[in-house]
Each structure stands twice: as structure tokens, then as C-alpha cells.
Amino acid sequence: MNYTYRLATPEDSQTIAPLWAEFATERANIDPSMKLKPNFDYEKYVSYQLHKPLSYCYI
């Protein structure tokens, strides 16, 4: 399988946010100690993280 990689930019927030929301939901289903906030703005959270110089994650 071929893949590409690059650094994400704040413009990627709309694309990454649904992936992050799905991850959080799956994690909360496995870990009952993790409580999700209703109506959490994942796009705003991802954008905030992408503006920080030392923030990273793998998708």
C-alpha cells in the first residue's frame, strides 16, 4: 500500500475534525472514564492544536 505524508496545516481542520471525533467516540466506548462533552467543537479544537508549534498526532 502506498501512502503519502505531510505536515498538517490549520486549513486541514475540516478534514481532520471528523476523524478526531470518531476516534474520541470509539475511545469513550472502550474507556468509561473518558467523558465526551456534548456538542464539542472538534474543528475548533483541531485548529487550535494545529496552531501550536509542538503539537502532533498521527492519522
mmCIF file of the C-alpha atoms, coordinates in Angstrom:
data_MODEL
# 
_entry.id   MODEL 
# 
loop_
_atom_site.group_PDB 
_atom_site.id 
_atom_site.type_symbol 
_atom_site.label_atom_id 
_atom_site.label_alt_id 
_atom_site.label_comp_id 
_atom_site.label_asym_id 
_atom_site.label_entity_id 
_atom_site.label_seq_id 
_atom_site.pdbx_PDB_ins_code 
_atom_site.Cartn_x 
_atom_site.Cartn_y 
_atom_site.Cartn_z 
_atom_site.occupancy 
_atom_site.B_iso_or_equiv 
_atom_site.pdbx_formal_charge 
_atom_site.auth_seq_id 
_atom_site.auth_comp_id 
_atom_site.auth_asym_id 
_atom_site.auth_atom_id 
_atom_site.pdbx_PDB_model_num 
ATOM 1  C CA . MET A 1 1  ? 0.000   0.000  0.000  1.00 0.00 ? 1  MET A CA 1 
ATOM 2  C CA . ASN A 1 2  ? 1.319   3.412  -0.956 1.00 0.00 ? 2  ASN A CA 1 
ATOM 3  C CA . TYR A 1 3  ? 0.806   6.417  1.222  1.00 0.00 ? 3  TYR A CA 1 
ATOM 4  C CA . THR A 1 4  ? 1.966   9.987  1.465  1.00 0.00 ? 4  THR A CA 1 
ATOM 5  C CA . TYR A 1 5  ? 2.678   12.118 4.453  1.00 0.00 ? 5  TYR A CA 1 
ATOM 6  C CA . ARG A 1 6  ? 2.995   15.811 5.132  1.00 0.00 ? 6  ARG A CA 1 
ATOM 7  C CA . LEU A 1 7  ? 2.569   18.238 7.964  1.00 0.00 ? 7  LEU A CA 1 
ATOM 8  C CA . ALA A 1 8  ? -0.997  19.275 8.554  1.00 0.00 ? 8  ALA A CA 1 
ATOM 9  C CA . THR A 1 9  ? -1.894  22.934 8.371  1.00 0.00 ? 9  THR A CA 1 
ATOM 10 C CA . PRO A 1 10 ? -4.745  24.837 10.021 1.00 0.00 ? 10 PRO A CA 1 
ATOM 11 C CA . GLU A 1 11 ? -6.593  24.604 6.680  1.00 0.00 ? 11 GLU A CA 1 
ATOM 12 C CA . ASP A 1 12 ? -6.807  20.825 7.253  1.00 0.00 ? 12 ASP A CA 1 
ATOM 13 C CA . SER A 1 13 ? -9.028  21.277 10.329 1.00 0.00 ? 13 SER A CA 1 
ATOM 14 C CA . GLN A 1 14 ? -12.276 20.483 8.489  1.00 0.00 ? 14 GLN A CA 1 
ATOM 15 C CA . THR A 1 15 ? -10.832 17.232 7.142  1.00 0.00 ? 15 THR A CA 1 
ATOM 16 C CA . ILE A 1 16 ? -9.209  16.111 10.397 1.00 0.00 ? 16 ILE A CA 1 
ATOM 17 C CA . ALA A 1 17 ? -12.047 17.030 12.785 1.00 0.00 ? 17 ALA A CA 1 
ATOM 18 C CA . PRO A 1 18 ? -14.395 14.156 11.810 1.00 0.00 ? 18 PRO A CA 1 
ATOM 19 C CA . LEU A 1 19 ? -11.537 11.668 12.187 1.00 0.00 ? 19 LEU A CA 1 
ATOM 20 C CA . TRP A 1 20 ? -10.739 13.038 15.640 1.00 0.00 ? 20 TRP A CA 1 
ATOM 21 C CA . ALA A 1 21 ? -14.422 12.913 16.636 1.00 0.00 ? 21 ALA A CA 1 
ATOM 22 C CA . GLU A 1 22 ? -14.669 9.281  15.545 1.00 0.00 ? 22 GLU A CA 1 
ATOM 23 C CA . PHE A 1 23 ? -11.521 8.408  17.476 1.00 0.00 ? 23 PHE A CA 1 
ATOM 24 C CA . ALA A 1 24 ? -12.863 10.116 20.609 1.00 0.00 ? 24 ALA A CA 1 
ATOM 25 C CA . THR A 1 25 ? -16.184 8.279  20.327 1.00 0.00 ? 25 THR A CA 1 
ATOM 26 C CA . GLU A 1 26 ? -14.528 4.886  19.905 1.00 0.00 ? 26 GLU A CA 1 
ATOM 27 C CA . ARG A 1 27 ? -12.162 5.606  22.788 1.00 0.00 ? 27 ARG A CA 1 
ATOM 28 C CA . ALA A 1 28 ? -15.049 6.676  25.044 1.00 0.00 ? 28 ALA A CA 1 
ATOM 29 C CA . ASN A 1 29 ? -16.882 3.432  24.218 1.00 0.00 ? 29 ASN A CA 1 
ATOM 30 C CA . ILE A 1 30 ? -13.853 1.437  25.351 1.00 0.00 ? 30 ILE A CA 1 
ATOM 31 C CA . ASP A 1 31 ? -12.835 3.627  28.290 1.00 0.00 ? 31 ASP A CA 1 
ATOM 32 C CA . PRO A 1 32 ? -15.815 4.547  30.502 1.00 0.00 ? 32 PRO A CA 1 
ATOM 33 C CA . SER A 1 33 ? -13.679 7.073  32.393 1.00 0.00 ? 33 SER A CA 1 
ATOM 34 C CA . MET A 1 34 ? -13.494 9.215  29.261 1.00 0.00 ? 34 MET A CA 1 
ATOM 35 C CA . LYS A 1 35 ? -16.499 11.537 29.159 1.00 0.00 ? 35 LYS A CA 1 
ATOM 36 C CA . LEU A 1 36 ? -17.241 13.407 25.942 1.00 0.00 ? 36 LEU A CA 1 
ATOM 37 C CA . LYS A 1 37 ? -18.719 16.883 26.096 1.00 0.00 ? 37 LYS A CA 1 
ATOM 38 C CA . PRO A 1 38 ? -21.967 17.206 24.164 1.00 0.00 ? 38 PRO A CA 1 
ATOM 39 C CA . ASN A 1 39 ? -21.648 19.458 21.091 1.00 0.00 ? 39 ASN A CA 1 
ATOM 40 C CA . PHE A 1 40 ? -17.856 19.604 21.429 1.00 0.00 ? 40 PHE A CA 1 
ATOM 41 C CA . ASP A 1 41 ? -16.370 21.641 18.569 1.00 0.00 ? 41 ASP A CA 1 
ATOM 42 C CA . TYR A 1 42 ? -13.759 19.248 17.186 1.00 0.00 ? 42 TYR A CA 1 
ATOM 43 C CA . GLU A 1 43 ? -12.906 21.533 14.279 1.00 0.00 ? 43 GLU A CA 1 
ATOM 44 C CA . LYS A 1 44 ? -12.072 24.392 16.640 1.00 0.00 ? 44 LYS A CA 1 
ATOM 45 C CA . TYR A 1 45 ? -10.044 22.010 18.843 1.00 0.00 ? 45 TYR A CA 1 
ATOM 46 C CA . VAL A 1 46 ? -8.086  20.608 15.886 1.00 0.00 ? 46 VAL A CA 1 
ATOM 47 C CA . SER A 1 47 ? -7.455  24.109 14.554 1.00 0.00 ? 47 SER A CA 1 
ATOM 48 C CA . TYR A 1 48 ? -6.178  25.172 17.983 1.00 0.00 ? 48 TYR A CA 1 
ATOM 49 C CA . GLN A 1 49 ? -3.833  22.174 18.106 1.00 0.00 ? 49 GLN A CA 1 
ATOM 50 C CA . LEU A 1 50 ? -2.522  22.845 14.589 1.00 0.00 ? 50 LEU A CA 1 
ATOM 51 C CA . HIS A 1 51 ? -1.630  26.401 15.566 1.00 0.00 ? 51 HIS A CA 1 
ATOM 52 C CA . LYS A 1 52 ? 0.586   25.160 18.398 1.00 0.00 ? 52 LYS A CA 1 
ATOM 53 C CA . PRO A 1 53 ? 4.192   24.570 17.279 1.00 0.00 ? 53 PRO A CA 1 
ATOM 54 C CA . LEU A 1 54 ? 4.797   21.441 19.356 1.00 0.00 ? 54 LEU A CA 1 
ATOM 55 C CA . SER A 1 55 ? 1.511   19.594 18.874 1.00 0.00 ? 55 SER A CA 1 
ATOM 56 C CA . TYR A 1 56 ? 1.409   16.389 16.850 1.00 0.00 ? 56 TYR A CA 1 
ATOM 57 C CA . CYS A 1 57 ? -0.604  13.262 16.169 1.00 0.00 ? 57 CYS A CA 1 
ATOM 58 C CA . TYR A 1 58 ? -0.800  10.541 13.565 1.00 0.00 ? 58 TYR A CA 1 
ATOM 59 C CA . ILE A 1 59 ? -3.852  9.955  11.423 1.00 0.00 ? 59 ILE A CA 1 
# 
